[in-house]
Amino acid sequence: MASIKKLSASIMGAAVFTVISAPAEAITLTFGGTPVAGQGQFSSVPGATTIDFESGAPTSGFAVYSAPGPGPAVVSGNTFTSALAGDDNTRYLAVSILGDARGTSPVTIAFANPLDYFGLYWGTPVGNNTIAFFNGDTLLQSFTSDDVAGNITSSAAVYVNFFAEPGESFNKVVLSDSGVAFESDNHAYKVASESVPEPLTSLTAFASVVAGVLMKRQQQRKGVDRSDR
């Protein structure tokens, strides 16, 4: 019985470690979207919902955008501090501490349900642009413009797709910039196909199976000991 207790304790210890340790690669990224004349690029992921900012940034509903100061800044065209891309003449989101979007960094996007995909048309990426993914208040992973620099198109922008790894999901995205501006358009998201299982479920099941096997072996040994008497 002591061996069973020790095994159970070690397994539960491993389970606790799994819960508190964020995976090294919770989010992966790919590049490329569907071009639309004069509107930049849109997500090519089936089933994704797009926010194009033509009616502003949503402040209620499934996806809620919020920012300090006057709130999320949606601008048009190129300004002194904001420039999206040469192939997008529509309205877009600007995150900045300067100019037209002053005081709007960071922009937080809170989703009503967990997602397994988020995409955006990232304009003129610079070193101070950061996008971070959270599950509640837990940071899963963050990326900077350095992660996309090698994939920028001739329009000075790139469509970036962020996918949650199997068993992962996120419900909050934070865009921030500590320099001039972080410009993006045509945000897209997709609700996770199924709810993420509890982290302890598989470990607990495994612990139960192992404990059952050891218990049966001990009972068999006791039966042998009695027959020898």
C-alpha positions in Angstrom: 0.0 0.0 0.0 2.9 2.3 0.7 4.1 1.9 -2.9 0.6 2.9 -4.2 0.6 6.0 -2.0 4.1 7.0 -3.2 3.1 6.4 -6.9 -0.1 8.4 -6.5 1.8 11.3 -4.9 4.3 11.4 -7.6 1.7 11.4 -10.3 -0.3 14.2 -8.6 2.9 16.1 -8.3 3.4 15.8 -12.0 -0.2 16.9 -12.6 0.3 20.1 -10.5 3.4 20.9 -12.5 1.5 20.5 -15.7 -1.2 23.0 -14.5 1.1 25.8 -13.4 3.7 25.5 -16.3 2.8 27.2 -19.5 3.8 25.3 -22.6 6.8 26.6 -24.5 4.9 26.8 -27.8 1.2 27.3 -27.0 0.6 29.3 -30.2 2.1 28.8 -33.7 1.9 31.2 -36.6 1.7 31.0 -40.4 1.6 33.7 -43.0 -0.6 34.6 -45.9 -4.2 35.7 -46.5 -6.6 36.4 -49.4 -6.0 39.7 -51.2 -9.0 42.0 -51.9 -8.4 45.0 -54.1 -8.1 48.2 -52.0 -8.8 46.4 -48.8 -5.5 44.5 -48.1 -5.7 40.9 -47.1 -8.3 38.8 -45.3 -8.1 35.5 -43.5 -8.2 32.4 -45.6 -9.1 30.2 -42.6 -12.5 28.4 -43.1 -15.2 29.4 -40.5 -13.3 32.5 -39.3 -15.3 35.7 -38.5 -13.7 39.0 -39.7 -13.7 42.5 -38.1 -12.8 45.1 -40.8 -13.3 48.2 -38.7 -15.4 50.0 -41.2 -18.0 50.5 -38.4 -15.3 51.1 -35.8 -13.9 48.7 -33.2 -16.6 46.6 -31.4 -17.1 47.6 -27.8 -19.8 45.1 -27.0 -20.8 41.6 -28.2 -18.7 38.5 -28.7 -15.4 40.5 -29.2 -14.9 43.5 -27.1 -12.1 46.0 -27.8 -10.9 48.3 -25.1 -8.0 50.7 -24.6 -7.0 53.5 -22.2 -7.5 57.1 -23.0 -10.3 57.7 -25.5 -10.6 54.0 -26.4 -9.6 52.0 -29.5 -8.5 54.3 -32.4 -9.8 53.5 -35.9 -8.2 55.7 -38.5 -8.1 56.0 -42.3 -5.2 56.4 -44.7 -1.7 57.3 -43.8 -1.0 59.9 -41.2 2.2 61.3 -39.6 2.3 58.5 -37.1 0.1 55.7 -38.7 0.6 53.9 -42.0 -0.9 50.5 -42.7 -0.1 49.2 -46.2 0.0 50.3 -49.8 -2.8 48.0 -50.8 -5.3 48.9 -48.0 -7.3 52.1 -48.3 -9.9 51.3 -45.7 -10.2 52.0 -42.0 -7.9 50.2 -39.7 -7.0 49.9 -36.0 -4.0 52.0 -34.8 -2.4 51.3 -31.4 0.0 54.1 -30.3 1.2 56.4 -27.7 1.5 59.2 -30.3 -0.4 61.2 -32.9 -4.0 60.3 -33.9 -4.0 57.2 -31.8 -2.3 58.8 -28.8 -3.0 57.0 -25.5 -4.5 53.9 -27.1 -1.8 51.4 -26.2 -2.5 48.7 -25.2 -5.7 47.5 -27.0 -7.2 44.5 -25.3 -9.6 42.2 -27.2 -11.7 40.1 -24.9 -13.7 37.2 -26.4 -16.8 35.7 -24.9 -15.7 32.1 -25.6 -12.3 30.4 -26.1 -10.7 30.7 -29.5 -8.2 28.4 -31.3 -7.4 30.9 -34.1 -6.8 34.7 -34.5 -5.5 36.5 -37.6 -4.8 40.1 -38.6 -3.3 42.1 -41.5 -0.2 43.5 -39.8 0.9 46.8 -41.4 4.4 48.2 -41.5 5.7 45.9 -38.6 8.3 47.6 -36.5 10.3 46.4 -33.5 8.0 47.9 -30.8 4.8 46.0 -32.0 3.8 43.2 -29.7 0.8 40.8 -29.7 0.1 38.6 -26.7 -2.3 35.8 -26.2 -3.9 35.0 -22.8 -6.2 32.4 -21.3 -7.8 34.5 -18.6 -5.0 36.3 -17.0 -2.4 33.7 -17.9 0.0 34.7 -20.7 0.3 31.8 -23.2 2.7 33.4 -25.6 3.6 36.8 -27.2 5.1 37.8 -30.5 6.8 40.9 -31.8 7.4 42.3 -35.3 10.7 40.5 -35.3 8.8 37.2 -35.7 7.1 38.4 -38.9 9.8 40.6 -40.4 11.0 38.0 -43.0 7.5 37.6 -44.4 6.5 41.2 -45.1 5.1 41.7 -48.7 5.8 44.4 -51.1 2.8 46.3 -49.7 4.8 46.7 -46.4 2.3 44.4 -44.6 1.7 40.7 -44.0 -1.4 38.6 -43.0 -0.4 36.6 -39.9 -2.4 33.6 -38.6 -2.1 32.5 -35.0 -3.2 29.0 -34.2 -3.6 27.5 -30.7 -1.8 24.2 -30.3 -4.0 21.1 -29.6 -5.4 21.2 -26.1 -4.8 25.0 -25.9 -7.2 27.9 -26.3 -7.2 31.7 -25.6 -9.9 34.2 -24.9 -7.9 37.5 -24.8 -5.5 39.2 -27.2 -3.5 42.3 -26.3 -1.9 44.6 -28.9 0.7 47.0 -27.7 3.3 49.4 -29.0 5.9 51.5 -27.2 7.1 53.4 -30.2 5.2 55.0 -33.0 2.3 52.7 -33.9 1.0 49.2 -34.3 -1.4 49.2 -37.3 -3.6 46.3 -38.3 -6.8 45.5 -40.2 -9.2 42.7 -41.0 -8.9 40.9 -37.6 -10.3 37.4 -37.8 -11.1 34.8 -35.1 -12.6 31.3 -34.8 -14.2 29.8 -31.8 -12.4 26.7 -30.5 -13.9 23.6 -32.1 -14.4 21.9 -28.7 -13.8 22.9 -25.1 -10.3 22.3 -23.8 -10.2 19.3 -21.4 -9.3 19.8 -17.8 -5.5 19.4 -17.4 -5.8 16.8 -14.7 -8.3 14.5 -16.5 -5.8 12.3 -18.4 -3.3 12.2 -15.5 -6.0 11.3 -13.0 -7.3 8.5 -15.2 -3.7 7.2 -15.6 -3.2 7.3 -11.9 -6.4 5.4 -11.3 -5.4 2.6 -13.7 -1.9 2.2 -12.2 -3.3 2.2 -8.7 -5.9 -0.4 -9.7 -3.2 -2.7 -11.2 -1.0 -2.4 -8.1 -3.9 -3.1 -5.8 -4.8 -6.2 -7.7 -1.2 -7.4 -7.6 -1.1 -6.9 -3.8 -4.4 -8.8 -3.4 -3.0 -11.7 -5.5 0.2 -11.8 -3.4 -1.9 -12.0 -0.2 -3.9 -14.9 -1.7 -0.6 -16.7 -2.4 0.7 -16.0 1.1 -2.5 -17.5 2.7 -2.3 -20.7 0.5 1.3 -21.2 1.7 0.4 -21.3 5.4 
